[in-house]
Amino acid sequence: MSTEAVANTDLPTQAPKAILFDLDGTLLDTAADLGAALNHMLEQHQRPAVPDHEFRPLASHGANGLLQLGFGDHFHANKQSLREQFLTRYESNIATHTVLYKGTQELLSELSKRGIAVAIVTNKPTFLTKLLLPEFSLLAPIEVVVCGDTLNVAKPDPAPLMHAAQALSVAASDCWYVGDAERDIEAGRRAGMRTILAEYGYIHANDEPHKWQADHHISAPNELIKLLP
C-alpha cells in the first residue's frame, strides 16, 4: 500500500464542488463493533470466535459477509434468522468501539473552509446509519446521507451517488467519491465522478485494488487534501 496520495491519472486542475464519502472503512472504523456482534453470535451458537485480523478486511461486506465468515454453509441455510440476530446485536452496541479515522477531522475542516460540500453514500441500512452518525459530532451535521435502502438499488449501482449529487444541487461531474471497496470505485466511475480509493479501509489480502481503476489512492483521510487544486 502507498504511504502518500497516489494518482493513476493526472492531478485534478479543478477543485470539486462536492466530495461524497462511503462510511464504514472510509470515515468511520466500525470493524471492532461489527466483529464484536459477530463473535457474540458465534458464542451463542457454540462456535469459535473470529479474530480481528480475519473479520476486519470483511467489515465492508456487512452482515452477510461477516456471517458467511463465521458460520460458513450454516449461514445459507439460516440466513434470515442469523441476519436478524446479528443486526439486533450490532444495533444495541453500534458505537462502543467505533472511531473516526485519524485525519478525518482535519480533512472535513479543510473542505468546510474551501466551501466544498460533503455527503455520505453508504450501503449501510438507514436505521443503523441514523443511530451511528449522531454519536460523532463531526458527522452529525452532514445533511445529505444516502443509505443502502434509500433507493431500490445500492452501490455498485451509480444511482445512490447521483441521488446525493442531485440533493446537493451539484453535477455528478463536479463530484469526487471516496470509498474503500471495489463497489465504491465502480459506482463512482459509472456516475462520472473522480474516484479516490481509501487504502486504509477494509481491503482483503485477496482483493486486487490496482485493478479497480480508481483515479487516486490515499492511505489516510487527510491525504485527500493534497489532491485538491
N, C-alpha and C positions, 0 to 999 in steps of 0.2 A: 504494500500500500504506500501511497505517496505521503510525504511529510509536508508538502506545500500544495497550494491550489495548482491543479494541472489542467491545461486546456487541450482538448482534442481538436479544436478549431481556433481560429484567431480570437484574440481577446475582443470583447464587445467594444464597439465605438460609441454606442448609445446606451445610456442608463435605462433600466426597465422602469415602467410606470408602476408595476406591482410585482411582488415576489410571493409565490404560493409555496406553502410548505406541507409536506407529509407530517404526521405527528409522531407516531411510535418509531424510534430509531432515527429521528431527524431533529425534532425539537425536544422530545422527552425520552429519557431512558426508562422505559416501562418494563424491561425484561425481568427484573427481580420480582415484581408483583405478579406478573404473568406466570413465572416459574413457580412461585410460591403457591398459586392457585392450583397449578398442575400437580405439584408434589403433595398438596393436601388431599387431592382426589386420589392420587396413587396410594397414599397411606390408607385412605378409607377403603380402597379396593384390594388391600394387601398386596400391593405391587411395589417394586423397588423405586426409590426416588431417582430423579434425573438430575445430574449435576449441572451447575451453571454453565460450564463450557459447552454442554450439549444443547440446552434449551435456548441459550441466548441467541445463537445465529438464526433460530427459527421463530423468534418473537414477532417478526413482521408478518408471519403466516397466520397469526391469530389463533383462535380456539382450535380450528381444525388441524392446523399444522402441529400444534403442541400436543393435542390429544392423540394424534397419529403417532407422534414420537413416543409418548408414554404408554399407550395402550395397544399399539400395533393393529393386528387384524381385528381385535376385540372392539376397536373403535367403530369400524364399519358396521358391525352387527348391532351396535348400541349408540349410534351417532347422535340422535336427538336427545336421548336421556343424558348422555355424557356432556353434551354441549350445554344443556340447561344447568347441570350441576356445576360445570366449570364457570359459566358466566355469573351464576349466583354467588359463588365463592369470590370470584375476582371483583364483582361489583361491591361487595362488602369490605374489601381491602384494597381499593383501587389506587390509593396514593400512599401506602405505607412506606414503600421503599423507592418509589418513582422520583426521579430528579431531572431538572433541566440539564442538558448537556452544557459543559463548561464552554463559554464563549457565546452562548445564545443571548444573554443579556446585552453584551457588547454589540452583537450583530443587530438585534432589534432596535437598540438605541440609535445606532448609526442610520438604519433605514428610516426611522422616525425623523431624524434630523434632516435627512435628504428629501423628505416628503414622498418616500416610496411606500405605496400601500402594501398591506400584508393580509394574507388569508391562509386558512388551513384547509387542505383537502386530504382527507383520511378515509381509509376503508373501515375504520372503527365504527361500530354502531352508534347512532345518535344518543341513546340513553347512557352509554358509557362515556362518550365524549363530553356530554353535558355535566356528568358527575366529576370528571377529571379536570377539565380546564379551570373551574373556579378555585381549585386547590393551588393554582400558580398565578400570582398577581400579574406576572409579566404577560401571560397568555389570555387571561380572563377578558381584557378589553377588546380582543380581536373579534370584530363583528361578523365577518364573513367566514363561516365554518361549514364546509360541505362534508357530510359523513357517508359511510358506505351504503346507507339506506335512504339518503336524501332523495336520490333519483332511483329509477328502476334498474340502473346499471351502476357498476363501480369500476375503479381502475382495474385493468389497464385500458378500459374504455375512456376516451378523452372527454366524454360528456361532463363528468363532475368538474373537471378543470375549466371547461368552457363556461359552465354554470357559475363558477366562482368569479371568473373574469367579468362575466356579464353583471354579476351583483356588485362588482367594484366599478362598473362602467369603464372598463379598460379593455382594449382589443387584446385578444389572445397573443398576437404577435408582439405585444409590448410587455408580456409577462415572462418571468422565469419560473421554473418549477424545480424544487429541491426535494429529493427523496432518496431512500437507501435501498430500494428494491427494483428489480427489473421492470415490474409493472408500473412503477413511478416514471421511469425513464421512457418507457413505451407510451404511456398516456401523455406525457409532456410533448414528446416528439409528434405524436398524432394530432395534438392540439395546436401544433405550430409554435410551441414555446421553446425558449432556450432551456436546456436541461442541465442540472447540476447533481451529480451523484455524491451523496453523503457517505463517504467510505468508512466513517467512524460508526455507522449504524450496524444493522443486523445482516451481515453478509456471510453466508455459509462458505466453508472452505471449498465446497464443490461448485459454487457459483462461478461464473465467468464474466465478471463485471466489465472487463475490457471489450467484450462483445456487445454490450448494451448500447453503445453509441451515444453515451452522454456527451454533451458539449464540454463539460468541465468536471473534474473530480476535486473534492475537498476532504481533508482529514480532520477538520474541526469547524464548527459553525462560523466562527469569526473569520475564517479564511475566505469566506464569500465576499467580504469587504474588499479584498484585493482584486476581485474581478470587476468591481464597479468602476466605470469610467470616471 
